[in-house]
């Protein structure tokens, strides 16, 4: 019943921007924190950013905090990740995530490639 669907990935040049979106369904809007993770080939999936259910508490990985912005619109059942000043090392598959109890739910992922 819980569904998370990401979109907005693509190929951008270094210094460019992308906005990722994650539309959620199957649970009450605003009832859980939402996160963005990313996974590069051969590497473990890592947390990029987290936003609380009401958006009042936000966490960023140290490598992206000055460049990425996570936000949510609970009325639209959507969480966003605005990515600016992208670097080649940001290249990864980006996943939307929520945790309900001890169960993690994941989207299918969207590819972000930063290359000239």
C-alpha positions in Angstrom: 0.0 0.0 0.0 2.9 2.4 0.7 4.3 3.8 -2.5 7.1 6.3 -3.1 7.8 7.5 -6.6 10.8 9.6 -7.4 11.3 11.8 -10.5 13.5 14.6 -11.7 16.9 12.9 -12.2 19.0 13.4 -15.3 22.3 14.4 -16.7 23.7 17.8 -15.8 27.0 19.6 -16.0 29.1 20.4 -13.0 27.7 23.5 -11.3 24.2 22.8 -12.6 21.0 22.2 -10.7 18.3 19.6 -10.5 15.1 19.2 -8.4 14.0 15.8 -7.4 10.5 15.0 -6.4 9.0 12.1 -4.4 5.3 11.6 -4.5 4.1 9.4 -1.6 0.9 7.5 -1.1 -0.6 4.8 1.2 0.0 6.6 4.4 -1.1 9.9 6.0 0.5 12.9 4.6 2.8 14.5 7.1 2.8 11.5 9.5 6.4 10.5 9.1 9.8 11.9 8.4 11.1 11.7 4.9 14.7 11.2 3.7 16.7 11.2 0.5 19.5 8.7 0.2 21.9 8.1 -2.6 24.0 5.2 -3.8 26.9 5.3 -6.2 28.2 2.1 -7.9 30.1 -0.1 -5.5 29.3 2.1 -2.5 26.8 1.7 0.3 23.6 3.7 0.3 24.1 6.9 2.2 21.8 9.4 3.8 21.7 12.8 2.0 19.0 14.7 3.9 16.1 14.2 6.3 13.1 16.3 7.0 10.7 15.8 9.9 7.0 15.2 9.5 6.1 18.9 9.8 9.3 20.2 8.2 10.6 21.9 11.3 13.7 19.7 11.7 16.1 19.2 8.8 19.4 17.3 8.6 21.9 17.3 5.7 25.0 15.3 5.1 28.1 17.4 5.6 29.0 17.1 1.9 25.8 18.6 0.6 24.4 20.9 3.3 25.4 24.1 1.6 24.2 23.1 -1.8 21.1 20.9 -1.3 17.7 21.8 0.1 15.1 19.3 1.3 11.5 20.4 1.6 8.0 18.9 1.7 4.5 19.9 0.8 2.2 17.6 2.8 -0.9 18.9 1.0 0.7 17.5 -2.2 2.1 14.4 -0.6 5.5 15.4 -2.0 9.0 15.8 -0.8 11.6 17.6 -2.8 15.4 17.8 -3.0 16.7 20.9 -4.7 20.3 20.3 -5.7 22.5 23.2 -6.7 26.2 23.5 -7.6 26.3 19.9 -8.4 29.6 18.1 -8.5 30.7 14.9 -10.2 30.9 13.1 -6.9 27.1 13.7 -6.5 26.5 11.2 -9.3 24.4 8.4 -7.8 20.9 6.9 -7.8 18.8 8.9 -5.5 16.1 7.2 -3.4 13.2 8.6 -1.4 12.7 6.9 2.0 10.3 6.9 4.9 10.3 4.7 8.0 7.1 3.6 9.6 7.8 1.8 12.8 10.8 -0.4 12.1 9.9 -0.8 8.4 11.7 1.2 5.7 9.9 2.0 2.5 11.8 3.0 -0.6 11.1 4.5 -4.0 12.5 3.0 -7.2 15.3 5.5 -7.4 16.2 8.2 -10.0 19.6 8.5 -11.6 21.6 11.7 -11.2 24.7 12.1 -13.4 26.9 15.1 -13.1 29.4 15.2 -15.9 30.8 17.6 -18.5 
